[in-house]
Amino acid sequence: MLERMKMMKPVGVILDQCLNLQAGEQFLVLADTDNLRIGQMFALAGQERGAETIFLTYSPRTRHGEELPGIIADAMRAADAIVAPTAFSVNHTSARKRASDAGARLIFFPGCREEMFLDGCLDIDFTKQAEIITDLSEILEKGEHVHIATDDGRTDLKIDIQGRHAVPQNGICHEPGTISPPPCIETAVSPVEFTTEGVICIDGAIVPGGEVLEPFDIRFEKGRIVEIDASGKDGLLLKNLLSSYDDENIYAHVELGFGLNPRARIGRGVELEDEGEFGTIHLGIGNGITFGSSIRASGHIDLVVRHPIVAVDGKVVLQDRKLSL
């Protein structure tokens, strides 16, 4: 009972501070069968706030970005506001995109676990972080070229973002069509298709997959992964994971994201914390339509780097876990 009461506090924060749920709104709670208890708490909290609350469940998908049943997609498009605590992300789906185009506000929790409602990662000032995200997003909006390096010299990656729009995800979804996946508080940008070049050392996490304990290098040529150091277990995990999709576009670079949640921590077993930890970056590969890329794939994977040095048009904006805005 005490644990349930503790979990209800962040549930309320999500509905009030993040989603701004109002009485009379059509509120859809979308939980797979792995997350029924969390879904039930959101449904109860929605009813308490006077929203017209609909609670739908479905069998867990097998990977991020896998399309949802048609009846779920129709309900999403009709909703005013949605929360989706699920094992795999609903974000990189056509159903989500159509719902956003129709004006639904969406908070989604891929890789959802009850721990994220108990470990403090949602106990942040979302408004304060939104200001930081806005400032960094403006730099990405104006930027043309990104260079990523690390102190050990293993990373040397060049990314072209000319003409691309930033995709801030600050946890606040008050406007129609906005989305966010707290506790992964971030801003992101899609590279120009097939332009990313160089090598980057992955030492943080593979999402989905978990914390990286044996850092490994990957090489990009013309925007695609062409080489993975699979001599260790984590590199081999990624190599096998990508191969399992049987989709050449799963190797395409489609996102550069900046983790901006000061309470998130890599290694707690919560995927959204792995890519949301403040001062980290992640490279998204695979499906990129939700970031403004034209590349479609059967899934989306994020690769997290713990201590990057990131420069936009020659100016360092992130180093030693500190932003220079």
ZAKESE-883887 format. One record per atom (N, C-alpha, C, O): residue in one letter; x, y, z. Coordinates in steps of 0.05 Angstrom, whole numbers, plus 5000, padded with zeros to 4 digits. Example, Ala and Ser with C-alpha at 12.3 -4.5 7.8 and 13.67 -1.06 7.14 Angstrom:
# residues 2
a526448865156
a524649105156
a526449345156
a528549345169
s525749555142
s527349795143
s525850015157
s526850235161
//
This chain:
# residues 325
m501749765000
m500050005000
m501750255000
m501250444985
l503850255017
l505650495019
l507050544992
l507250774983
e507950324979
e509250354953
e507250464932
e508050644917
r504850374933
r502850474914
r502350774919
r502050934900
m502250854944
m501851144950
m504251304940
m503851524930
k506751204942
k509051344932
k508951374902
k509651584891
m507951164889
m507751174859
m505651374850
m505851484828
m503551414866
m501451594858
m502351884856
m501252044841
k504351954872
k505352234871
k506452304844
k505552504832
p508352154832
p509352224805
p507252184784
p507252324764
v505352004788
v503051974769
v501552244768
v500852334747
g501052364791
g499752614792
g501352834780
g500253014766
v503952834784
v505653044772
v505553024741
v505353224728
i505552784731
i505452744702
i502852864691
i502853004671
l500552804704
l497952894694
l497653194698
l496453324681
d498653304719
d498153584725
d500353764713
d499653944697
q502853714719
q504953894710
q505753844681
q506154024666
c505853584673
c506753514646
c504553524626
c504753644604
l502353394632
l500153364612
l498053574614
l496553624595
n497853704638
n495753914642
n493053804636
n491453934622
l492453574646
l489853434641
l487553594653
l487653674677
q485453634637
q483153794646
q480653624648
q480353424634
a478853704666
a476253564668
a474853574641
a474853784628
g473653354634
g472053344609
g473653254585
g472553194564
e476353254587
e477953174564
e477752864560
e477352714579
q478052784535
q478152494529
q481052404534
q482852474519
f481352244555
f483952164565
f484351864560
f482851704571
l486351794544
l486851514538
l489251414553
l491451524551
v488851214570
v491051074582
v491650814566
v489850644564
l494050794556
l494750574538
l496950414551
l499350504550
a496350194562
a498350024577
a498349744566
a496149624562
d500749634560
d500749354553
d500449184578
d500449284600
t500248924574
t499548754597
t501948724616
t501548604638
d504348824609
d506548824628
d506449054647
d507949064667
n504649244643
n504549494658
n501749554667
n500949794668
l500149354674
l497349394681
l497049564707
l495349734708
r498749514727
r498449664752
r498949954748
r497550124759
i501050024733
i501550304727
i499250424711
i498450654717
g498250284691
g496050374676
g493550434693
g492250634690
q493050254712
q490750284730
q491050534747
q489050674752
m493450594756
m493850834772
m493451094756
m492151284765
f494351094731
f493851324713
f490851354708
f489751574707
a489451124703
a486551134698
a485151244723
a483351414720
l485851154746
l484551254771
l485051554774
l483251704781
a487551634770
a488251924773
a486752094752
a485952314758
g486451984728
g484952134708
g482052164715
g480852384711
q480851954726
q478051974735
q477752174757
q475852324758
e479752174776
e479652364798
e479652654788
e478652834802
r480852704766
r481052974755
r478753044736
r478753254724
g476852864734
g474452924719
g474752874689
g472952964674
a476852754680
a477252694651
a475552454644
a475052274660
e474652454619
e473352214607
e475452014601
e476752024580
t475851824620
t478151654619
t477551384606
t475651244614
i479251314586
i478951054573
i481550894577
i483751004572
f481350654587
f483650484593
f483750254574
f481950084575
l485750244556
l486050024537
l488649874542
l490649994548
t488449614539
t490849444542
t491249274517
t489349224502
y493649194513
y494349014490
y496748854497
y498248914516
s497248654481
s499648484485
s502148644479
s502148794459
p504348614494
p506748764489
p507748714460
p507648484450
r508748924448
r510048894422
r512748754427
r513548684449
t514248704405
t516748554407
t519148744405
t521448664410
r518648994396
r520849184393
r519749464391
r517449514385
h521549664395
h520749944393
h519850004364
h521149914345
g517750154362
g516750244336
g515050044321
g514150104299
e514549814333
e512749624320
e509849734321
e508949824341
e508549714298
e505849834296
e503849704315
e504149474323
l501849864322
l499849784342
l497249684328
l496849744304
p495649534342
p493049444331
p491449684321
p491549894332
g489849644300
g488349854288
g486449994307
g486050234306
i485149834325
i483249954344
i484650134364
i483550334373
i487150074371
i488750244388
i489450504373
i489250724384
a490250474348
a490950714332
a488650904329
a488951144331
d486250794325
d483850964323
d483251114349
d482551344348
a483550974371
a483051094397
a485151324402
a484451534413
m487651274395
m489651484399
m489051734383
m489351954393
r488051694359
r487451934342
r485052094352
r484852324347
a483351954367
a480952094378
a481352224405
a479752384414
a483652164418
a484052264445
a485052554446
a486252644427
d484452684468
d485652944473
d488452924486
d490253074480
a488652724504
a491152684518
a491552384522
a489652224526
i494152294522
i494752014523
i497151974542
i499052134541
v497051764558
v499451664571
v499751374563
v497851224561
a502351294558
a502751024548
a505150894563
a507350904553
p504550774586
p506650614599
p506750334587
p505050164591
t508850284571
t509050044555
t511849934555
t513750074561
a512149684548
a514749554547
a516449664524
a518849704527
f515149714501
f516549824478
f515150074468
f512750114472
s516750244456
s515850524450
s513650524429
s513750394409
v511650694435
v509550744415
v510350984398
v508951054379
n512551124405
n513251374391
n513751334362
n512751484345
h515451144355
h516351114327
h514350944311
h515150744298
t511851014313
t509750864298
t508051064282
t507851304289
s506850964261
s504951134246
s502551204263
s501451424259
a501751024281
a499451084298
a499951324315
a498251494319
r502351344327
r503051574343
r503151824327
r502152034335
k504251814303
k504552054286
k501752154278
k501252394279
r499951974271
r497152064264
r495752184288
r494252374285
a496252074312
a494952184336
a496052464341
a494452644348
s498652504338
s499752774342
s498752964321
s498153194328
d498552874297
d497553054275
d494653134281
d493853354273
a493152964295
a490353024302
a490253194327
a488053284335
g492453244340
g492453424363
g492753294391
g492653444411
a493053034392
a493252904418
a495852974431
a497952994418
r495753024457
r498153064474
r498952794485
r497252644495
l501552734484
l502452454491
l504852454509
l506952574503
i504552324532
i506752254549
i507151954547
i505251804553
f509451864539
f509851574535
f512251474551
f514151624555
f512151224560
f514151114577
f515150844566
f514450634577
p516750844544
p517750594534
p519650464554
p521150604568
g519650194555
g521350064575
g520350114603
g521950114622
c517750164606
c516650254631
c517150034653
c516749794649
r517950134676
r518149964700
r517250124724
r517450374724
e516249994744
e515250124767
e517450284782
e516850484795
e519950194779
e522150324792
e522350624785
e523050784802
m521550694760
m521850984752
m519951164767
m520251404768
f517851044779
f515951194795
f516751204824
f515351314841
l519051074831
l519851054859
l522751164864
l523351224886
d524351184842
d527151254847
d527851544845
d530151624847
g525851724841
g526352004841
g526852134815
g527152384813
c527051984793
c527752094767
c525552274756
c526052434738
l523152244767
l520952424758
l520552654777
l518752824774
d522152664798
d521952874818
d523753104811
d525753164824
i523153244789
i524753464779
i522953704773
i520453674771
d524153934770
d522654174762
d522554184732
d524454274719
f520454084720
f520154064691
f520354334678
f521454364656
t519254534691
t519254804679
t522154914677
t522855034657
k523754874698
k526554964697
k528054824676
k529554954661
q527754564674
q529154414653
q528254494625
q529854494606
a525754574623
a524754654597
a526254904586
a526654934562
e527055074604
e528555314596
e531255234584
e532155354564
i532555044597
i535154954587
i534754814559
i536354864541
i532654654557
i532154514532
i531554714510
i532454674487
t530154924516
t529555134496
t532055264486
t532455294461
d533955324504
d536355454496
d538155274478
d539155364458
l538355024486
l539954834470
l538554784443
l539954754422
s535954764443
s534454724418
s534954944398
s535154904374
e535055194408
e535555414390
e538255404377
e538555474354
i540255304392
i542955264380
i542855054358
i544055094337
l541354834363
l541154624343
l539554724319
l540254644296
e537554884323
e535954994301
e537655154282
e537355134258
k539455314293
k541155494277
k543655354266
k544955444248
g544355124279
g546854994272
g546854854245
g544754784234
e549254804235
e549554664210
e551354414213
e550754204200
h553354434229
h555254214231
h555854144260
h556354324276
v555753894267
v556353794294
v558853614293
v559053444276
h560553664313
h562953484316
h562853374344
h562553514363
i563153104346
i563252974372
i565952844376
i566952704358
a567052884399
a569652774406
a569552674435
a567552724449
t571652544444
t571952464472
t574852514480
t576652514463
d575352544506
d578052604516
d580052384508
d582452444505
d579152134506
d581051924501
d581651894471
d583351724464
g580452054454
g581052054426
g579751834410
g580151814386
r578051664423
r576851444408
r574551534390
r573851394371
t573451774396
t571051864381
t571852104364
t573152294373
d570952084339
d571352304320
d569052284299
d569352134280
l566852414305
l564452384289
l563452654279
l563352844294
k562752664254
k561652914242
k558852864232
k558252674218
i557053054239
i554253034233
i553253294220
i553853514230
d551853274198
d550753504184
d547853534192
d546153364188
i547153774205
i544453824213
i543254074199
i541254184208
q544554154178
q543754394164
q540754374155
q539954184141
g539154574163
g536354584155
g534554404171
g532154394165
r535554274192
r533954094208
r532854234232
r534054424243
h530554144242
h529254264265
h529754104290
h529753854289
a530254244312
a530454104338
a527853994346
a525654094340
v527953774361
v525553644372
v525753634402
v526753434413
p524953854416
p525153854445
p523053674458
p520753674450
q523953524478
q522153354494
q522653414523
q524253294536
n521253624533
n521753724559
n519953624581
n519953724604
g518253434574
g516453324594
g513853484596
g511953394610
i513653714582
i511253874584
i509753864558
i510753944537
c507353754559
c505653724536
c502953864540
c500953734545
h503054124538
h500654284542
h499354364515
h496954424514
e500954364494
e499954444468
e499154204452
e500353984454
p497054234434
p496254004418
p498553894401
p500154044390
g498653624400
g500653494383
g503353464396
g505153344383
t503753554421
t506353534433
t506753264446
t504853134454
i509353174447
i509952914458
i512352934476
i514053124473
s512652754495
s515052744512
s515152484527
s513052374534
p517552374532
p517852124546
p519352154572
p521552034575
p518352294592
p519752304617
p519952024629
p518151864626
p522151964643
p524352144652
p526452214631
p528452334639
c526152134606
c528052204586
c527452494577
c526052544557
i528552684592
i528252964586
i530553034567
i532853004574
e529953124542
e532053154522
e531153354501
e528853444499
t533153424484
t532553534458
t534153384438
t536253264444
a533153374414
a534353204393
a534153344366
a532553524362
v535753244347
v535653344320
v536353114301
v537952944308
s535153124278
s535752914258
s537953004239
s537753234229
p539952844233
p541952914214
p540852904185
p538852764180
v542053054168
v541453024139
v542052734132
v544152624139
e540152614118
e540352324112
e542952254098
e543952384080
f544152044109
f546551914097
f548952094095
f550452084075
t549352264116
t551652444116
t553552394139
t555852484138
t552652264161
t554352224184
t556852064177
t556651854164
e559152154187
e561652024181
e563452014206
e563652204221
g564751784209
g566751764230
g566251534250
g564751354245
v567751554272
v567751344293
v566751464319
v567451684326
i565251304334
i564351384361
i564451144379
i563750924372
c565451194404
c565550984424
c563050984441
c562351194453
i561650764442
i559150734457
i559950624484
i560750394487
d559550784505
d560350704532
d558250734553
d558750704577
g555750814545
g553650864564
g551550644565
g551350504585
a550050624544
a547850424543
a546950374515
a547450534497
i545750144511
i544250074487
i541350064495
i540649924514
v539650214481
v536850224487
v535250134463
v535050284443
p533949894463
p533849704486
p536349534488
p537749484469
g536949454512
g539249274517
g540449314544
g541049114557
g540749564553
g541849604580
g544549744580
g545549824559
e545649764604
e548149904608
e550449764594
e550649524594
v552249924582
v554649824569
v556849794589
v557549994601
l557849554593
l560049514612
l562749474597
l564849494610
e562649414571
e565049384555
e564749574531
e563649494511
p565849824534
p565550014512
p566549914485
p568549754484
f565249994464
f565949894437
f565650124417
f564150314421
d567150104395
d567050304374
d565150214352
d564949984345
i563850414340
i562350364315
i563250574295
i563950804302
r563150504269
r563950684248
r561650734229
r560150554221
f561350994223
f559251074204
f560551164178
f562651304178
e559451084156
e560151184129
e557551244114
e555751084113
k557451494104
k555051584089
k552451524105
k550451444095
g552651584131
g550351584149
g549451304158
g547351284170
r550951104153
r550250834161
r552450704177
r554850754173
i551750534196
i553750374211
i554850174191
i553450004180
v557550174188
v558849984170
v560649794185
v561549594174
e561249864210
e563049694226
e562349714255
e562049934266
i562249494269
i561849474298
i564049304310
i564449084302
d565349404331
d567349244345
d565749054363
d564749124384
a565648804354
a564048604368
a565848414384
a565048184390
s568248504392
s570048334407
s569148304436
s569948104449
g567448484446
g566348464473
g563448404472
g562148404450
k562248344495
k559448254495
k557548474487
k555448414475
d558148724494
d556248934487
d556249004457
d554149044445
g558549004445
g558749044417
g557348814402
g556048864382
l557748574412
l556448344400
l553448354403
l551948284385
l552548454426
l549648484430
l548448664409
l546448604397
l549748894405
l548749084385
l548848964357
l546848984342
k550948834350
k551148714323
k548948504319
k547748504297
n548448344338
n546348134336
n543548264336
n541748174321
l543248474352
l540648614353
l539948734326
l537748704316
l541848874314
l541348994288
l540848784267
l539048824250
s542248574268
s541848354248
s539148234250
s537948144230
s538048234275
s535448104279
s533148244265
s531048134260
y533548504259
y531348654246
y531148584216
y529048624204
d533248484204
d533248424175
d532248664159
d530448634142
d533448894164
d532449144152
d534949324149
d536149404169
e535649384124
e538149534120
e537949814132
e540049934139
n535549924135
n535250194146
n535650204176
n535850424187
i535749974189
i536149974218
i538950074224
i539550144247
y540750074204
y543550164208
y543850464203
y546050564206
a541750604196
a541950884189
a541851064213
a540351014232
h543551274213
h543451464235
h541251664230
h541151794209
v539451694250
v537051864246
v536652074269
v534852234267
e538352064290
e537852244313
e540452294328
e542052114333
l540752544336
l542752614357
l541152734380
l539952944377
g541252604403
g539752694426
g541552764450
g543652654453
f540652954466
f542053044489
f540452984514
f538253084517
g541452814532
g540152754557
g540352994576
g542453104580
l538053074588
l537953324604
l536353294630
l535353494641
n536153044641
n534853004666
n536852974689
n538352774689
p537053164707
p539153154728
p538752934748
p540552874764
r536352804749
r535852584768
r535952314755
r535752104769
a536252294729
a536452044715
a539251924718
a541152064720
r539351654719
r541951514721
r542051274703
r540151114702
i544251244689
i544651004673
i545050764692
i546350784713
g543850534684
g544450284699
g542350204719
g542750004733
r540250364722
r538150284741
r536150084729
r534349984743
g536550014703
g534749834690
g532349964678
g530549824669
v532350234677
v530150374664
v531150514639
v532850694641
e530250424616
e531350524591
e531150824588
e533050944578
l529050944597
l528751234593
l530751394610
l531451614603
e531651274632
e533751404647
e536451364634
e538051554635
d536851144621
d539451094607
d539951304587
d542251394584
e537951394571
e538451594551
e537851874560
e538252064545
g536751904584
g536052164594
g537952294614
g537652524621
e540052144622
e541952244642
e543252504632
e544252524610
f543252704650
f544252964643
f547252944635
f548852814649
g547953074613
g550753084604
g551552874584
g553752874574
t549752684579
t550252474559
t549052554532
t547352734531
i549852414512
i548452424486
i547752144477
i548751954488
h545852124458
h545251874446
h544851904416
h543752104407
l545751704402
l545351684373
l543051494368
l543151264377
g540951594355
g538751424348
g539151314320
g539951454302
i538651054317
i538950924290
i536350774284
i534950684302
g535850754258
g533450614250
g531250794240
g531750964223
n528850774252
n526650934244
n526951224254
n527351264277
g526751414235
g527151694243
g524951884235
g525352124236
i522651774228
i520551954218
i519552154239
i518552364233
t519752074265
t518752254286
t520752474292
t520152654308
f523152464280
f525152674284
f525552854259
f527253024259
g523852814239
g524052964215
g525752834193
g526152954172
s526552584197
s528052444177
s526152304158
s523852234166
s527052254134
s525352104115
s525851804117
s524651644103
i527751724134
i528451434136
i526451284154
i525951364176
r525451074143
r523650904157
r524950634161
r526350524144
a524550514185
a525650254191
a523650104209
a521750224219
s524249854214
s522349694230
s522849724260
s521649584276
g524649904268
g525149954296
g526950184300
g527950304281
h527450254325
h529250484332
h530850404357
h529850294376
i533450454355
i535350384377
i537050634384
i537850784366
d537450684410
d539050904419
d541650804431
d541650614446
l543850944424
l546550864434
l547651104450
l548051324439
v548151054476
v548751274494
v551751304499
v553251104502
v552751554499
v555551624504
v555651784530
v554151984532
r557251714549
r557251834576
r558552104577
r557452294590
h560952144565
h562452394569
h563352514542
h565752524536
p561452594526
p562152694499
p563152994501
p562453134520
i564653064481
i565153354476
i563753414450
i564453314429
v561753594451
v560053654428
v560453944420
v560054124437
a561153994395
a561354264384
a559354294362
a559054124345
v558054524362
v556154594340
v557354834326
v557755054337
d557954804300
d559255014284
d561755124297
d562255364297
g563254934309
g565855014320
g565755104349
g567855134362
k563455144361
k563155234389
k562354994406
k560354864401
v563954944427
v563354724445
v560854794462
v560755004475
v558854614461
v556454654476
v556154454499
v554554504517
l557654244498
l557554034519
l560253914523
l561553814505
q561253934548
q563853814555
q563953774585
q562953944600
d564953544594
d565153484623
d562453494636
d562253594659
r560353404622
r557653404632
r556453684637
r554453704651
k557753884626
k556754164630
k556054284603
k557454244583
l553754424603
l552954564578
l554054844578
l554254984598
s554754944554
s555555214549
s553655334529
s553955294504
l551655474539
l549555574522
l549655884519
l548055994505
//
